[in-house]
């Protein structure tokens, strides 16, 4: 296994050029259900699903009238590898941020997700968040291991796993 220090990992704020690279990374290294909400139609990266991917990210991150989260293109040694996001939410008296990360198949299992999570945690703290939350499934052992590695408490209910970390 290559050591973590062997990679240059950069999180680039999402803009239109980064979004085009993100779509290419998704098509090249992930299944649609891994990186976006479900879209009706035949399986795979159809033209409609590609358009839905772009619309999803524009709506959630790029359009100032509808943006609800900050998204970054994850680059590893200059290659688009996936996405990371933080979405502020209010949780009781605390400001929570919900985090999400996905990586293309070639970047999985190499310690990259751990480094990305560290950057997200730092960004959340810098932004004044007091709690970091994330969700995954019981079957996603890599995500559960990553979340546990951040120090998050995991709450399993059925097939779903919620993680919480006080900042």
VEXFITOR-438429 format. One record per residue (C-alpha): residue in one letter; x, y, z; residue number from 1. Coordinates in nm, 3 decimals, always signed. Each point is the difference from the previous one (the first is absolute). Layout:
# VEXFITOR-438429
residu:px:py:pz:num
A:X:Y:Z:NUM
...
This chain:
# VEXFITOR-438429
residu:px:py:pz:num
X:+0.000:+0.000:+0.000:1
X:+0.131:+0.339:-0.089:2
X:+0.055:+0.234:+0.294:3
X:-0.222:+0.302:+0.054:4
X:+0.290:+0.237:-0.046:5
X:+0.044:-0.131:-0.355:6
X:-0.311:+0.185:-0.122:7
X:-0.063:+0.366:-0.062:8
X:-0.365:+0.046:+0.091:9
X:-0.165:+0.331:-0.087:10
X:-0.360:+0.103:+0.061:11
X:-0.101:+0.250:-0.271:12
X:-0.321:+0.200:+0.054:13
X:-0.262:-0.109:-0.249:14
X:-0.053:+0.227:-0.300:15
X:-0.105:-0.082:-0.356:16
X:+0.343:-0.126:-0.118:17
X:+0.038:-0.209:+0.318:18
X:-0.355:-0.132:-0.046:19
X:+0.086:-0.125:-0.349:20
X:+0.302:-0.182:+0.147:21
X:-0.216:-0.138:+0.281:22
X:-0.248:-0.146:-0.248:23
X:+0.284:-0.161:-0.195:24
X:+0.135:-0.153:+0.324:25
X:-0.345:-0.132:+0.088:26
X:-0.057:-0.154:-0.342:27
X:+0.348:-0.152:+0.000:28
X:+0.008:-0.133:+0.355:29
X:-0.339:-0.032:+0.168:30
X:-0.350:-0.127:-0.051:31
X:-0.270:+0.269:-0.015:32
X:-0.171:-0.122:+0.319:33
X:+0.329:+0.052:+0.189:34
X:+0.028:+0.370:-0.083:35
X:-0.347:+0.145:-0.061:36
X:-0.369:-0.045:+0.078:37
X:-0.188:-0.261:-0.203:38
X:-0.114:+0.091:-0.352:39
X:-0.259:-0.202:-0.191:40
X:+0.113:-0.174:-0.314:41
X:+0.236:-0.271:-0.115:42
X:+0.310:-0.071:+0.209:43
X:+0.334:+0.168:-0.051:44
X:+0.117:+0.347:-0.090:45
X:-0.265:+0.089:-0.257:46
X:-0.012:+0.352:-0.145:47
X:-0.300:+0.071:+0.225:48
X:+0.183:-0.119:+0.311:49
X:+0.305:+0.211:-0.090:50
X:-0.223:+0.306:-0.040:51
X:-0.168:-0.080:+0.335:52
X:+0.342:-0.025:+0.169:53
X:+0.096:+0.345:-0.129:54
X:-0.338:+0.150:+0.095:55
X:+0.022:-0.154:+0.349:56
X:+0.337:+0.161:+0.072:57
X:-0.091:+0.332:-0.156:58
X:-0.315:+0.018:+0.213:59
X:+0.165:-0.109:+0.327:60
X:+0.333:+0.180:-0.032:61
X:+0.036:+0.244:-0.287:62
X:-0.325:+0.194:-0.039:63
X:+0.002:+0.277:+0.264:64
X:-0.382:-0.012:+0.016:65
X:-0.019:-0.372:+0.084:66
X:+0.343:-0.099:+0.142:67
X:-0.020:-0.181:+0.333:68
X:+0.351:-0.145:+0.025:69
X:+0.361:+0.053:-0.087:70
X:+0.145:-0.262:-0.231:71
X:+0.362:-0.062:-0.097:72
X:+0.154:-0.204:-0.277:73
X:+0.244:-0.244:+0.160:74
X:+0.319:-0.015:-0.205:75
X:+0.275:-0.255:+0.058:76
X:+0.329:+0.075:-0.171:77
X:-0.190:+0.229:-0.238:78
X:-0.258:-0.263:-0.095:79
X:-0.369:+0.050:+0.082:80
X:-0.082:-0.268:+0.255:81
X:-0.341:+0.090:+0.147:82
X:-0.187:+0.255:+0.207:83
X:-0.022:+0.124:+0.357:84
X:-0.274:+0.216:+0.144:85
X:-0.114:+0.181:+0.313:86
X:-0.360:+0.106:+0.055:87
X:-0.079:+0.220:+0.300:88
X:-0.306:-0.109:+0.198:89
X:-0.139:+0.121:+0.329:90
X:-0.010:-0.269:+0.265:91
X:-0.155:+0.112:+0.324:92
X:+0.220:+0.274:+0.139:93
X:+0.303:-0.111:-0.203:94
X:+0.103:+0.076:-0.356:95
X:+0.050:-0.333:-0.166:96
X:+0.158:-0.073:-0.333:97
X:-0.092:-0.306:-0.196:98
X:+0.291:-0.145:-0.193:99
X:+0.017:-0.217:-0.306:100
X:+0.286:-0.151:-0.199:101
X:+0.016:-0.228:-0.299:102
X:+0.304:-0.123:-0.186:103
X:+0.043:-0.178:-0.329:104
X:+0.090:-0.369:+0.012:105
X:+0.369:+0.065:-0.077:106
X:+0.032:+0.228:+0.306:107
X:-0.174:-0.223:+0.253:108
X:+0.185:-0.192:+0.269:109
X:+0.312:+0.215:-0.022:110
X:-0.046:+0.229:+0.302:111
X:-0.125:+0.289:-0.213:112
X:-0.342:+0.010:+0.167:113
X:+0.167:+0.038:+0.339:114
X:+0.196:+0.302:-0.118:115
X:-0.310:+0.153:-0.156:116
X:-0.196:-0.053:+0.324:117
X:+0.276:+0.179:+0.194:118
X:-0.029:+0.300:-0.234:119
X:-0.380:+0.002:+0.036:120
X:+0.025:-0.011:+0.379:121
X:+0.245:+0.291:-0.001:122
X:-0.224:+0.198:-0.235:123
X:-0.303:-0.068:+0.220:124
X:+0.183:+0.120:+0.311:125
X:+0.130:+0.307:-0.182:126
X:-0.356:+0.077:-0.107:127
X:-0.126:-0.005:+0.358:128
X:-0.174:-0.336:-0.005:129
X:-0.033:-0.181:+0.332:130
X:-0.112:-0.338:-0.132:131
X:+0.095:-0.211:-0.302:132
X:-0.257:-0.251:-0.128:133
X:-0.011:-0.254:-0.282:134
X:-0.212:-0.294:-0.111:135
X:+0.079:-0.325:-0.174:136
X:-0.123:-0.357:-0.014:137
X:+0.095:-0.308:+0.197:138
X:+0.138:-0.154:-0.321:139
X:+0.244:+0.289:-0.058:140
X:+0.280:-0.129:+0.220:141
X:+0.254:+0.246:-0.142:142
X:-0.217:+0.300:+0.094:143
X:-0.070:-0.141:+0.347:144
X:+0.374:-0.058:+0.055:145
X:+0.077:+0.354:-0.120:146
X:-0.264:+0.154:+0.227:147
X:+0.114:-0.205:+0.298:148
X:+0.357:+0.112:-0.074:149
X:-0.103:+0.366:+0.036:150
X:-0.121:-0.077:+0.352:151
X:-0.366:+0.018:-0.096:152
X:-0.262:-0.189:+0.198:153
X:-0.193:-0.239:-0.227:154
X:-0.369:-0.075:+0.051:155
X:-0.125:-0.301:-0.196:156
X:-0.373:-0.029:-0.062:157
X:-0.098:-0.266:-0.247:158
X:+0.203:+0.035:-0.319:159
X:+0.086:+0.366:+0.071:160
X:+0.292:+0.141:+0.198:161
X:+0.011:+0.355:+0.135:162
X:+0.327:+0.148:+0.121:163
X:+0.049:+0.294:+0.234:164
X:+0.314:+0.171:+0.120:165
X:+0.006:+0.295:+0.237:166
X:+0.251:+0.258:-0.120:167
